[in-house]
Amino acid sequence: MTNAHDAQAPQPSTAGLTRRDLMALAGAIPLGGTAWAQGAAPQRGGTLKVSANANPSSLDPATGGAGTDHSFLWTMFDTLVEWDYDTLKTRPGMAAFNFPDPRTMVLDIRPGILFHDGTPMDAAAVKFNFDRSRSDARSNIKADLQNVAQVDVTGPLQVTVKLARPDTALPAILSDRAGMMVSPKAVQALGNEHDRKPVGTGPWKFVSWSANEKIVVTRADKYWRQDRGFVDGIEFLIIPELATGLRAVVAGQNDFAYQVPPRLMPLIDKAKNLQKVTGPTLYCLQVYFNLAKKPLDILKVRQAINHALDRNSFVKASLAGVGEPAYMNLPKTHWAYDETLVKLYPHNIDLAKKLLAEAGFPNGIDLTVGSYTDQDSVRRSEIVGEQLRKAGIRLKYITGTIPEISGQFFGNEKKFDMLLSAWTGRPDPSMTYSLLYSKDAYFNAGRVDHGKALTDLLAESRVAERIEGRKLIFWQLQRNVMEQALVAPLAFQYELVAASQKVKGYKPNLLGKPKYEFVSLQG
Amino acid sequence: MIAAARWRVIRRRLLQALPVLVLATFVVFSLLKLMPGDIAITLAGENATEERIHEIRELYGLNRPFLVQYGNWLAHAMQGDLSKSLANGEAVATSIARAFPNTLLIVVLAMAVALGLGVPLGMLAASRPDGLRDRLVTSIASLGIAVPNFWLAMLLVAWLALNFGWFPATGAVALKDDPLRALHHAILPALALAAGGVAEVSRQLRSSLVEILSSPQVRTLRAKGLSAGVILWKHGLKNAGVNLLTVATLLFNRMLAATVVVEAVFAIPGMGNLIVNAALTRDLPVVQGVVFVMVLVVISINLAADLLYTVLDPRIS
């Protein structure tokens, strides 16, 4: 299954982080490199006004759950581990990390970090956070830390994490919610109210949150890094309707709108006072299958669907070119991307028809598909419906809101054969593949066992030591998923940001969720 | 005697309010429970597992019997505790206290525009029925009714906010924080909301006035030598008052509902946006809280109208 890679097995890369290299790198990489920051030195001051497209579920990283929360959380919470904006390769954040053995992770916390309430961010605080995230009834990240068996304070600024089984995804997991440290003192004092009055260690500290209206953060004076956090404050104006959020930027009321739908790109281009920023993301538009339903339990039917899709046309028609065709769950720039999969399902209507006939459906098939009612989803539904129709795959769409339709598809109701939706991506590919394809995963709609090989690869992906080794395992894993046609990926939607000309220093990241640490306002 | 009648009206209305309140909240609660979708899935987060979803249902009592959940909510609501949002943890009363003034400001402003323009236009049309002015007013009214308020809202934004920059394109400012800026933000949404109201008020008033002005009573007044102005202002408008009040009451209640669309276009954090966002995420406590308050508001408006009827026409007891 991996022969295709043998000839081009990657050479060890100086940029590739390995478990053994991590200790050395922790000392070698300047914390918070700003290699991409261009032009004059960033100006300090000003308030950045952001059109935010969703109200957060909680401002406590452990108790929230929405993927849209990160854009708010990162302003108030630094993470133990960080990632490279372009590739998501992990690097030290508030702590350097290393694995002296496969079941032990040591975190060495950088000295001098304070929570916004003045208490030190030390080993005791990190242990408190680990314990809380693993055991609090309200914690939504217990599953992220399921391989953690024990957390010990082994020095004032050192924590040793004992693992029940090897987990090389842990650094990436600690670059997400689980790595955002909250102040133990604040949590003990506020209890559940900490959800709405968070205390972290980020460049900005919390000021106020009016639900569905506004979130305000202001500069944390004793922030531990001088090379980021340039604006005095950030105001997030919560505007769920994306076109309205963009309009606020066009009108000059706000400075920044993110995750703008590509159909609105002409408006950005037309507005002389705006700049446009785009970049690849993990946001994968895809067709989910329920493999427990006939005829999607037949491999050839799923392969026929994959062959019938014209991904290049989809990117042009649906995303105005602001994206790339998806052939797996990772985009081109990701460190575990496997380019050989591009050729696995070329657009071929005749082949799709042939596969359907071989599967026993010479006259085509009728399938029900869940989809959403927003304008972009409707457009995508029409395009996919038309592409599949040419191969004799007739779709009947049932539409509704995201919670309604996705709940019906992934939940107990098991409605629809397929779901036209998206996968928002995770910092580590093993999280993505586990959440999508392991037998009991919620996002495996049919709860179908996809075979021992895939299960073993999922486990191995968390054991492999070096990043190059992990890459090879992910190549096998991705090939396994795509050869079984467990999904029909369509396209990666690129991040599209509209910002006023005075906004400087912003760079999109592969997660597609904006970070403002290097943003400054000029003029 | 009149005071006693008014107290009777108040007592009766308040007694009627209770079953209306229970019925309205029960129906909405039932509809939300019947709708597909489960907030437990949303609350479980993007890395949801079956186990976590089950835990969430336990934690928030979402797996308790339907009637128990409703009864629990109602018991708390009757004691003034509207609970907390499941989706963001904010006290529902706090959300409503912040959102309601934004909605009320737009509606009051829209009512002022609707009455301020609709009444003169209606009088103008009624002064010469079937004349040029009448036909002009009728045409304007037809246009006002035909134009959807969301479309007008978008035109106003494109023209007056984005093109000329005279008004903000989105958002709201609390009246208590900065009254002038609050009004500045509210003007465009109020205009969008008022267009249909102007048309309705002018058409209804015209019909009412035409009927009154062609009555034998007015013919007698004319025969006695009263000027057309006195007849129109003193006798016509006063007699049309009850009808106008009915129209204004219905319009006010309808505008409260119509803010859902206008608030979405202008991204105003009002009651409309609050309930739409809550309904989309199945945030039951917020939906119930907004419905509860809106029912109270509508009942209060109708009660105020009933009391005003007795002022305008003492024959109404």
Interface residues (C-beta under 8 A of the other chain):
Chain A: N55 P56 S57 S58 G64 G65 A66 G67 A137 R138 N140 I141 K142 A143 D144 N192 D195 R196 W209 S210 A211 N212 E213 K214 L237 I238 I239 P240 E241 T244 G245 R247 A248 V250 A251 G252 Q253 G400 T401 P403 E404 I405 S406 G407 Q408 F410 G411 E413 T424 R426 M431 L435 D440 A441 Y442
Chain B: M35 P36 G37 D38 I39 I41 T42 L43 A44 G45 E46 N47 A48 T49 E50 R52 I53 E55 L59 S85 A87 N88 G89 E90 S95 R98 A99 V157 A161 L162 G165 P168 A169 T170 G171 A264 V265 F266 A267 P269 N273 L274 N277 L280 T281 R282
